[in-house]
Amino acid sequence: MKVALVLPGFSSHEQDWCIPALLDYVRTLALQAEVHVFTLRWPERGGTYPIFGSTVHALDGRKRLGVKVFSLWARALRALAAEHHRAPFDVLHAFWADEPGWVAAWAGQRLKVPVIISLAGGELVGLRDIGYGLQLLPGRRFLVQWGLAHASRVTAGSDYLLGLARKSLPQSQWAKLVHAPFGVDTERFYPSRVTRHSPRLTAINLGSLIPVKNQTLLLRVVAHVPQLSLRVVGEGPLMNELQAFASELKIAERVEFLGAVNHGDLPALYQAADVFVQASRHEAQGLAVLEAAACGLPVMGTPVGVLPEIGLIARNEDEIAQHLIELIADPPRGKTLGEAARAKVEADFSLGVALGRFMDVYRSLATNLFRP
């Protein structure tokens, strides 16, 4: 089987964790198919190069903005067509329903190849108070809808996102929707073999420091729970504001902002924590939740992304605080929840299970069982 992946960005070499979930996916997919990765914007280089048995076609479109974007899309179509004419693709698979999605849909229409679009971000939301989501941009909203309408399959990485997709597509197109999350490497992310003993509960949160991740809510939770400390992994424009808010709440000594952390160092950070807490207003899936669960942590937080399928839901800061207080009062419960979360990841969200779901979709399209 020959598969084309259309992505906004990809790794420049095998140790480059540009988008970790995609690198893991390509690594596993290339063991079962001929894989060609067409990366539109990043890395800042052109040409082709191999990664884990796949062939990467880098289009170096980072600076092609405004009217120049049309030349990037035309270049992408020519590259896809040239490789298709060398040996036909069975499927085109785009991750994100914005630019990669409509480029793949356009190419699929021209080349007569079935297209899969995987929702992977804020394509279907519009949170006006924080200016987040492509639904706030009329032009982008139209292109997203056009791409989804012309896809043979649309995948979502969580039940939550699948619900948003049903609201965005006419009921006549619901048959094309598939629940297909990214997987997590359960050999890289695994529980600590050291038993922790601490009078303080250590929570960890991972994500960009931007409004949609809502780390402000977590700081208020820390203020409510004196026996809680928090480690925040990630960087972004709100770093100074969040640090100032922690000082204002008089909790700065219990909150550690770690900034950006290399992907290879994340397992140790999860293993050194007691619980993962999510405060996001929106998550398409949430790989950090799965990574933490794979490391044996109980996970809790807002009912977006994959968290409701694997952890404790908490709709506001009071409910998060209550869950944490209960864990502090009953340490064995945290161990039980963490073991259950790990088992859930192994059963439903490992790399092998995730790849199997996508391969089933590929095979169904390649054998013409479903066309748009």
C-alpha positions in Angstrom: 0.0 0.0 0.0 1.2 3.5 -0.8 0.2 6.4 1.4 0.7 10.1 1.1 0.6 12.1 4.4 0.0 15.9 4.0 1.2 17.8 7.0 1.9 21.4 8.0 5.3 20.5 9.4 7.5 17.5 10.1 10.8 16.5 11.5 14.0 17.3 9.7 15.7 14.2 11.0 14.9 11.1 13.1 15.8 12.8 16.4 13.8 16.0 15.7 10.6 15.8 17.7 8.9 18.6 15.7 5.4 17.0 16.2 6.1 13.9 18.3 2.8 12.1 17.5 3.4 12.4 13.8 7.0 11.2 14.0 5.8 8.1 16.0 3.0 7.5 13.5 5.3 7.7 10.5 7.8 5.4 12.2 5.2 2.7 12.8 3.3 3.2 9.5 6.4 2.8 7.4 6.8 -0.7 8.7 3.5 -1.6 6.9 3.3 0.7 3.9 5.2 2.8 1.5 5.0 6.3 3.1 5.5 9.7 1.5 5.3 12.7 3.7 4.5 16.1 2.1 5.3 18.8 4.6 4.0 22.2 3.6 5.7 24.7 6.0 8.4 23.2 8.1 11.3 22.4 8.2 13.0 25.3 6.6 14.5 23.3 3.8 13.4 21.9 0.5 13.9 18.6 -1.3 13.5 15.0 -0.2 15.1 13.0 2.6 14.4 9.7 4.4 13.0 9.3 7.9 12.4 5.9 9.4 11.8 4.3 6.0 9.5 7.0 4.7 10.3 9.6 2.1 9.8 13.2 3.2 9.0 15.8 0.5 9.8 19.2 2.1 8.1 22.2 0.4 9.7 24.9 2.5 6.6 27.1 2.5 7.1 28.9 5.8 7.4 32.3 4.2 4.8 31.8 1.5 2.0 33.9 3.0 -0.7 36.1 1.5 -1.0 35.7 -2.3 2.2 33.6 -2.3 0.3 30.8 -0.6 -1.3 29.9 -3.9 2.1 29.1 -5.3 2.8 26.8 -2.3 -0.5 24.9 -2.8 0.3 24.6 -6.6 3.7 23.3 -5.8 2.3 20.7 -3.3 -0.2 19.5 -6.0 2.6 19.1 -8.5 4.7 17.2 -6.0 1.8 14.9 -5.1 0.9 14.4 -8.8 4.5 13.6 -9.8 4.9 10.9 -7.1 1.4 9.5 -7.9 2.3 9.2 -11.6 5.5 7.4 -10.7 3.4 4.8 -8.7 -0.2 5.5 -7.7 -1.1 6.4 -4.2 -3.8 4.3 -2.5 -4.9 7.1 -0.2 -4.0 10.7 0.7 -4.1 11.4 4.4 -4.0 15.0 5.8 -3.6 15.9 9.4 -5.4 19.1 10.3 -8.5 20.2 8.4 -7.2 23.6 7.5 -4.4 24.0 5.0 -3.2 20.3 4.8 -6.9 19.2 4.6 -7.9 21.4 1.6 -4.6 20.7 -0.2 -5.2 17.0 0.1 -8.9 17.3 -0.9 -7.9 19.4 -3.9 -5.2 16.8 -4.9 -7.6 13.9 -4.3 -10.2 15.4 -6.7 -7.5 15.9 -9.3 -5.8 12.6 -9.0 -9.0 10.5 -8.3 -7.5 9.2 -5.0 -9.6 8.8 -1.8 -8.8 11.4 0.9 -8.7 11.1 4.7 -8.7 14.3 6.8 -7.8 13.9 10.5 -9.1 16.7 12.7 -6.2 17.7 15.0 -6.6 21.2 16.4 -9.1 24.1 16.6 -10.6 23.7 13.2 -14.2 23.3 14.5 -14.3 25.7 17.4 -14.6 29.5 17.8 -13.9 30.8 21.3 -14.5 34.6 20.8 -13.4 35.7 24.3 -9.9 34.4 23.7 -9.8 34.7 19.9 -9.2 30.9 19.4 -10.4 28.7 16.6 -10.7 28.7 12.9 -14.5 29.1 13.0 -13.8 32.7 13.9 -12.3 33.3 10.4 -14.9 33.2 7.6 -12.4 32.3 4.9 -10.8 29.6 6.8 -14.2 28.3 8.0 -15.3 27.9 4.4 -12.1 26.1 3.3 -12.3 23.7 6.3 -15.9 22.8 5.4 -15.0 22.4 1.7 -12.2 20.0 2.6 -14.3 17.9 5.0 -17.1 17.7 2.4 -14.7 16.3 -0.2 -13.0 13.8 2.1 -13.8 10.1 1.9 -13.2 9.8 5.7 -12.9 12.3 8.5 -11.2 11.1 11.7 -11.3 12.5 15.2 -9.0 11.6 18.1 -11.6 11.8 20.8 -15.3 11.3 21.4 -15.5 15.0 22.3 -14.1 16.0 18.9 -16.3 13.5 17.1 -19.3 15.3 18.7 -18.0 18.6 17.3 -17.6 17.0 13.9 -21.3 15.8 13.9 -22.4 19.4 14.6 -20.3 20.7 11.7 -21.3 18.1 9.1 -24.7 17.4 7.7 -26.2 14.2 9.0 -25.9 12.7 5.5 -22.1 12.8 5.9 -21.9 11.3 9.4 -21.1 7.9 7.9 -17.6 9.2 6.9 -16.7 10.0 10.6 -14.3 7.7 12.3 -12.9 7.6 15.9 -9.2 7.2 15.3 -6.9 8.7 18.0 -3.1 9.1 17.7 -1.2 6.5 19.8 1.4 6.9 22.5 4.6 4.8 22.8 4.0 2.7 25.9 7.6 1.6 25.9 8.9 5.1 26.1 6.2 6.2 28.6 5.8 3.8 31.4 5.2 3.9 35.2 8.0 4.7 37.7 9.4 1.7 39.4 10.2 3.8 42.5 7.5 4.3 45.2 7.2 8.0 46.0 6.7 9.2 49.6 5.8 12.9 50.0 3.4 14.8 52.2 2.7 17.1 49.3 0.8 16.1 46.1 2.7 17.1 42.9 0.5 17.8 39.9 1.9 18.3 36.4 0.4 20.1 33.4 1.9 20.2 29.9 0.9 22.6 27.1 1.7 25.9 25.5 1.2 28.9 27.7 -1.7 30.4 25.7 -5.3 31.3 26.7 -6.9 28.1 25.4 -4.8 26.0 27.8 -6.1 28.0 30.7 -3.3 27.5 33.2 -4.7 30.4 35.2 -7.4 28.1 36.4 -4.7 25.7 37.7 -3.0 28.5 39.7 -6.3 29.2 41.4 -6.6 25.5 42.2 -3.2 25.5 43.8 -4.3 28.5 46.0 -7.3 26.4 47.2 -5.2 23.3 48.0 -2.3 24.1 50.4 -0.9 20.5 50.1 -0.5 20.8 46.3 2.5 21.8 44.2 2.3 22.3 40.5 4.9 21.8 37.7 4.0 23.5 34.4 5.8 22.3 31.3 5.6 24.5 28.2 6.4 27.9 26.9 4.4 30.7 25.4 3.4 34.4 25.5 1.6 34.1 28.9 4.7 33.0 30.8 5.3 36.3 32.6 1.6 36.9 33.2 1.2 33.5 34.8 4.3 33.9 36.9 3.0 37.3 38.1 -0.4 35.7 39.0 1.3 33.0 41.0 3.1 35.6 43.0 -0.1 37.6 43.5 -1.8 34.4 44.8 1.2 33.9 47.1 1.8 30.4 45.7 5.0 31.1 43.7 7.0 28.7 46.0 4.6 25.9 45.1 4.5 26.4 41.3 7.4 25.7 39.0 7.4 26.8 35.4 9.8 24.5 33.5 9.5 26.1 30.1 10.1 23.9 27.0 11.3 20.4 27.7 12.8 18.0 25.3 10.4 15.2 24.4 12.8 12.6 25.5 12.9 14.0 29.0 9.1 14.0 29.5 8.8 10.4 30.9 10.9 11.3 33.9 8.9 14.4 34.6 5.6 12.4 34.5 7.1 9.7 36.7 8.1 12.3 39.3 4.6 13.6 39.6 1.5 12.2 41.4 -1.3 13.4 39.1 -1.8 15.1 35.7 -4.2 18.0 35.6 -5.8 19.5 32.5 -7.5 22.9 32.4 -7.9 23.4 28.7 -10.9 25.1 27.1 -10.4 22.9 24.0 -8.3 19.9 23.1 -8.7 17.9 19.9 -7.2 14.9 21.6 -4.5 15.7 24.1 -1.4 13.5 23.8 -0.1 14.8 27.1 -3.0 13.2 28.9 -2.2 9.8 27.3 1.5 10.1 28.0 0.9 10.8 31.7 -1.6 8.0 31.9 0.9 5.7 30.2 3.3 6.6 33.0 0.7 5.4 35.6 -0.6 8.8 36.7 -4.3 9.5 37.4 -5.5 12.2 35.0 -8.2 14.7 35.7 -9.5 17.9 34.3 -11.8 19.6 31.9 -14.1 17.4 29.7 -12.4 18.2 26.4 -10.2 16.0 24.2 -9.6 12.4 25.2 -9.6 13.1 29.0 -13.3 12.0 29.6 -12.4 8.6 28.0 -9.6 8.0 30.5 -9.8 10.2 33.6 -11.8 12.1 36.1 -13.9 15.0 34.7 -13.8 18.3 36.5 -15.7 21.2 34.9 -14.3 24.0 37.1 -11.7 24.9 39.6 -13.8 23.8 42.6 -14.3 20.3 41.1 -10.6 20.0 40.2 -9.7 21.0 43.8 -12.1 18.5 45.2 -10.7 15.7 43.2 -7.2 16.6 44.3 -8.2 16.9 48.0 -9.7 13.4 47.7 -6.4 12.0 46.3 -4.4 13.7 49.2 -6.8 12.1 51.7 -6.6 8.6 50.1 -3.2 7.9 48.4 -4.1 4.3 47.4 -6.9 5.7 45.3 -4.4 7.6 43.2 -2.5 4.4 42.6 -5.6 2.5 41.6 -6.7 5.3 39.2 -3.2 5.5 37.7 -3.1 1.7 37.1 -6.5 1.8 35.4 -5.3 4.7 33.2 -2.2 2.8 32.2 -4.3 -0.2 31.3 -6.7 1.9 29.3 -3.8 3.3 27.3 -2.4 -0.1 26.6 -5.7 -1.4 25.4 -7.0 1.5 23.4 -4.3 4.1 22.7 -1.0 2.3 22.2 0.9 2.9 18.9 0.0 -0.5 17.6 -3.7 -0.2 18.3 -3.8 3.3 16.8 -2.0 2.2 13.7 -4.4 -0.7 13.3 -7.4 1.6 13.3 -5.8 3.8 10.6 -4.8 0.8 8.5 -8.4 -0.4 8.6 -9.5 2.9 7.2 -6.8 2.8 4.5 -7.8 -0.7 3.4 -11.5 0.2 3.2 -10.7 3.1 0.9 -8.1 1.2 -1.2 -10.6 -1.5 -1.9 -13.3 1.0 -3.0 -15.7 0.1 -0.3 -16.5 3.7 0.3 -16.1 6.8 -1.8 -17.4 10.3 -1.3 
